[in-house]
Amino acid sequence: MKILAIDTSATPVSAALTEDSVLLGEFYLHTRTTHSQTLMPVVEALLKTTETKLEDIDVFAVNAGPGSFTGVRIGVASIKGMAMPLQKPCASVSTLAAMAYGMPYQDGIICAVMDARCNQVYHALFLADNGKLERLTEDKAFSIEELADELSYYEENRIYLVGDGAKICYEALSGQLPTMYLPPENIRYQRAYGTAAAAWQMAQNQQLCTADELMPLYLRIPQAERELKARQAAQNDQEPMSENS
């Protein structure tokens, strides 16, 4: 089974090709160039260097969220565009799960955490044991203080923080949780190999979807929508009451 996986959920962009869980190739860029400029050239280069045709792909996988609203939309739309004409199945991978699948060889608790801004982080916990992963919590949007309370239940285990929110959480919580570790940057962040590894497991568990069913997975509504609702609420508060009120 050949899986083409992409990740556009944060500033970097990456694409990976695996066959039966073996990595055939991976491209990773962290140049702060927009994903709309870099993603498809990266995918085309990956397919060319591995001598793979798009028709050879069995599963198309993407980190469908959480993450950058714009980045997630670009990634999901790109995978739908490639998979739909070929009528190939897709894997809607949690970005947080992709982080954990990138380093399951570290036995302990893997805390995947992304900076969600607004004083919050996206996070999920996984138990890594002898190369196997078990999800412990669903994807959530928490404050760092709430995350500390959740991690305190696992403080007797090694806790590995991964993701672009890992350093922030480590600096804030390392004094409270001495068993917390910060992996090196080269394995800390999400990349398409983790997406492909998660997708392969999803395929084994019959958790794939069609291109039509593939949608972004947001834990919060986009900022533009939040601001619109705030403006509408403010306008409603300012409107004078009618005589019949």
C-alpha positions in Angstrom: 0.0 0.0 0.0 1.5 3.3 -1.1 0.5 6.4 0.9 1.1 10.0 -0.1 0.9 12.3 2.9 1.2 16.0 3.3 1.3 18.4 6.2 0.5 22.1 6.0 -0.9 22.6 9.5 1.8 25.0 10.6 4.6 27.2 9.1 6.6 24.2 7.6 5.4 22.2 4.7 6.2 18.6 4.0 5.2 15.6 1.9 6.1 11.9 2.4 5.6 8.7 0.4 5.5 5.4 2.2 4.9 1.8 1.1 3.6 -0.7 3.7 4.8 1.6 6.5 8.3 1.9 4.9 9.4 5.5 4.1 10.3 5.9 0.4 10.9 9.6 0.4 10.1 12.8 2.2 10.5 16.5 1.5 10.4 19.2 4.3 10.6 23.0 3.9 10.6 25.6 6.6 11.1 28.8 4.6 8.0 30.8 5.6 6.9 30.8 2.0 3.2 30.4 1.7 1.9 26.8 1.3 0.0 27.7 -1.9 3.5 28.4 -3.4 5.4 25.5 -2.0 3.1 22.5 -1.5 2.5 21.3 -5.0 6.2 21.7 -6.2 7.2 19.7 -3.1 4.7 16.9 -4.0 5.7 16.9 -7.7 9.4 16.7 -6.7 8.7 13.8 -4.3 6.8 11.8 -6.9 9.4 12.5 -9.6 12.4 11.5 -7.4 10.7 8.3 -6.2 9.5 7.5 -9.8 5.9 7.3 -8.7 2.8 8.3 -10.6 -0.2 9.8 -8.9 -2.2 6.8 -10.1 0.1 4.5 -8.1 -1.0 6.0 -4.8 -3.4 3.9 -2.8 -4.3 6.3 0.0 -4.0 10.1 0.2 -3.4 11.5 3.7 -3.4 14.9 5.2 -3.2 16.5 8.6 -6.7 17.8 8.7 -6.4 19.8 11.9 -6.0 21.3 14.4 -3.6 23.9 13.1 -3.4 27.0 11.1 -6.9 27.6 9.6 -5.4 28.7 6.2 -2.8 25.9 6.2 -5.3 23.2 7.0 -7.7 24.4 4.3 -4.9 24.4 1.7 -3.8 20.8 2.7 -7.3 19.4 2.7 -8.2 21.0 -0.6 -5.0 19.8 -2.2 -5.6 16.2 -1.1 -9.2 16.3 -2.2 -8.1 17.6 -5.6 -5.7 14.7 -6.1 -7.8 11.9 -4.7 -11.2 12.8 -6.1 -10.5 12.3 -9.9 -8.8 9.0 -9.1 -11.6 7.9 -6.7 -9.0 6.9 -4.1 -9.5 6.8 -0.3 -8.3 9.5 2.0 -7.0 9.6 5.6 -8.1 12.5 7.7 -5.3 12.5 10.2 -5.2 14.5 13.5 -2.2 16.8 13.4 -1.6 15.9 17.1 -1.7 12.2 16.3 0.8 12.7 13.4 3.2 14.3 15.9 3.0 11.2 18.2 3.4 8.8 15.3 6.6 10.6 14.4 8.3 9.3 17.6 6.6 6.2 19.1 10.0 4.7 20.0 10.2 6.9 23.1 8.4 4.9 25.8 6.3 7.1 28.0 3.6 9.8 27.6 3.8 11.8 24.4 2.1 15.2 24.8 1.4 16.7 21.4 0.9 20.4 21.8 0.4 23.3 19.4 0.3 27.0 20.1 -3.4 27.9 19.6 -2.8 31.5 20.5 -5.4 33.4 22.7 -3.5 31.9 25.7 -4.5 28.4 24.7 -2.8 25.3 23.2 -4.2 22.4 21.2 -3.1 19.1 22.8 -3.6 15.4 23.0 -1.9 12.7 25.0 -0.6 9.3 23.8 1.0 6.4 25.5 4.0 5.0 23.6 5.0 1.5 24.6 7.4 -0.6 22.7 6.7 1.1 19.4 3.0 1.0 19.8 0.8 4.1 20.4 -2.4 4.3 22.4 -4.4 7.5 22.4 -5.2 8.6 26.0 -7.2 11.8 25.3 -9.1 13.4 22.5 -7.8 16.5 20.8 -8.6 19.6 23.0 -8.1 23.3 23.3 -6.8 24.1 26.8 -5.0 26.8 28.7 -1.5 25.8 29.8 -2.7 25.8 33.4 -5.4 23.2 32.5 -2.8 21.2 30.6 -0.7 21.1 33.8 -3.6 19.7 35.7 -4.1 16.9 33.2 -0.4 16.0 33.0 -0.2 15.8 36.8 -2.0 12.4 36.5 0.9 11.0 34.5 3.8 12.6 36.4 5.3 9.2 37.4 5.9 8.6 33.6 8.4 10.3 31.3 6.4 13.0 29.4 7.7 14.1 26.0 6.4 17.4 24.7 6.2 17.7 20.9 4.9 20.3 18.6 5.3 24.1 18.1 3.8 24.7 21.6 6.2 22.3 23.3 8.9 24.8 24.3 6.3 27.3 25.7 4.8 24.6 27.8 8.1 23.2 28.9 9.3 26.6 30.1 6.1 27.2 31.9 5.7 23.7 33.5 9.1 22.1 33.9 9.3 23.2 37.5 6.0 21.6 38.3 6.6 18.4 36.3 10.2 17.2 36.6 9.6 14.1 34.4 8.9 16.3 31.4 11.3 16.3 28.5 11.8 18.5 25.4 13.0 16.4 22.4 15.4 18.0 19.8 13.9 20.3 17.2 14.5 17.9 14.4 12.0 15.4 15.8 9.8 17.8 17.8 7.6 19.1 15.1 5.0 17.5 12.9 6.0 16.3 9.5 4.4 14.2 6.7 6.1 11.0 7.7 4.0 11.0 11.0 0.9 11.7 8.9 1.7 8.7 6.7 2.4 6.4 9.7 -0.9 7.4 11.3 -2.7 6.9 7.9 -1.3 3.4 7.5 -2.7 2.5 11.0 -6.0 4.0 10.0 -6.1 1.9 6.9 -5.6 -1.2 8.9 -8.5 -0.2 11.2 -10.7 0.6 8.2 -10.9 4.3 9.2 -10.4 5.9 5.8 -12.9 8.2 4.1 -13.8 9.4 0.6 -12.5 12.6 -0.9 -16.0 14.0 -0.6 -16.1 13.2 3.2 -12.7 14.8 3.9 -13.1 18.1 5.8 -10.9 20.3 8.0 -11.0 19.5 11.7 -11.2 22.7 13.8 -11.3 22.7 17.6 -12.2 26.4 17.5 -14.0 28.5 15.0 -11.7 30.6 12.7 -10.7 34.0 14.1 -12.6 35.9 11.4 -15.8 34.2 12.4 -15.1 34.8 16.1 -14.6 38.5 15.4 -17.7 38.7 13.3 -19.8 37.2 16.1 -18.2 39.6 18.6 -19.1 42.6 16.4 -22.7 41.3 15.9 -23.1 40.8 19.7 -21.8 44.3 20.3 -24.2 45.8 17.8 -27.1 43.9 19.4 -26.2 45.2 22.8 -26.1 48.8 21.4 -29.5 48.6 19.7 -32.3 50.5 21.6 -35.1 48.4 23.0 -38.4 48.6 21.2 -41.5 50.0 22.8 -42.9 46.5 23.1 -39.8 45.1 24.8 
